[in-house]
């Protein structure tokens, strides 16, 4: 018998915290250590497919306008496997965007939906369709604060 069972603690209920966000009360599930570690690993290493998708989105317009851009702009350099624009690698920009989207998606999966939906199937496209990026980032910050150890200190403020 586990510790929680011996105390008759409902693991699903005890791990739920709520917070107010723009006049609405949202609930979030506090992750187990293994879930938090998994989240950190996913954020650190987004899928290669997502990185490739982001690179394609960012590089396609630059490739399509290559002739124009090379003639009128000395800030762009076309390499064999990357494009460097004003000193910034498009591949590294794609990596950063993929990390950001993965962080937002994986953090949102800790929200507890009012309708009982399984958040494991949530996609970033759904989040992006419903919430502008500044709101996404505010929510990630708030969720992170709520599931962190110092939650009570944050709640008092």
Secondary structure as the mmCIF struct_conf table of DSSP 4:
data_model
#
loop_
_struct_conf.conf_type_id
_struct_conf.id
_struct_conf.beg_label_comp_id
_struct_conf.beg_label_asym_id
_struct_conf.beg_label_seq_id
_struct_conf.end_label_comp_id
_struct_conf.end_label_asym_id
_struct_conf.end_label_seq_id
HELX_RH_AL_P HELX_RH_AL_P1 UNK A 3 UNK A 6
TURN_TY1_P TURN_TY1_P1 UNK A 7 UNK A 8
HELX_RH_AL_P HELX_RH_AL_P2 UNK A 11 UNK A 14
TURN_TY1_P TURN_TY1_P2 UNK A 15 UNK A 15
STRN STRN1 UNK A 16 UNK A 21
TURN_TY1_P TURN_TY1_P3 UNK A 22 UNK A 23
STRN STRN2 UNK A 24 UNK A 29
HELX_LH_PP_P HELX_LH_PP_P1 UNK A 30 UNK A 32
HELX_RH_AL_P HELX_RH_AL_P3 UNK A 33 UNK A 44
BEND BEND1 UNK A 45 UNK A 45
HELX_RH_AL_P HELX_RH_AL_P4 UNK A 48 UNK A 64
TURN_TY1_P TURN_TY1_P4 UNK A 65 UNK A 65
HELX_RH_AL_P HELX_RH_AL_P5 UNK A 66 UNK A 72
TURN_TY1_P TURN_TY1_P5 UNK A 74 UNK A 75
STRN STRN3 UNK A 76 UNK A 78
BEND BEND2 UNK A 80 UNK A 81
STRN STRN4 UNK A 83 UNK A 85
TURN_TY1_P TURN_TY1_P6 UNK A 86 UNK A 87
STRN STRN5 UNK A 88 UNK A 89
HELX_RH_AL_P HELX_RH_AL_P6 UNK A 90 UNK A 108
TURN_TY1_P TURN_TY1_P7 UNK A 109 UNK A 110
STRN STRN6 UNK A 111 UNK A 111
TURN_TY1_P TURN_TY1_P8 UNK A 114 UNK A 115
HELX_RH_3T_P HELX_RH_3T_P1 UNK A 119 UNK A 121
HELX_RH_AL_P HELX_RH_AL_P7 UNK A 124 UNK A 130
BEND BEND3 UNK A 131 UNK A 131
HELX_RH_AL_P HELX_RH_AL_P8 UNK A 133 UNK A 147
BEND BEND4 UNK A 148 UNK A 148
TURN_TY1_P TURN_TY1_P9 UNK A 149 UNK A 150
HELX_RH_AL_P HELX_RH_AL_P9 UNK A 151 UNK A 156
#
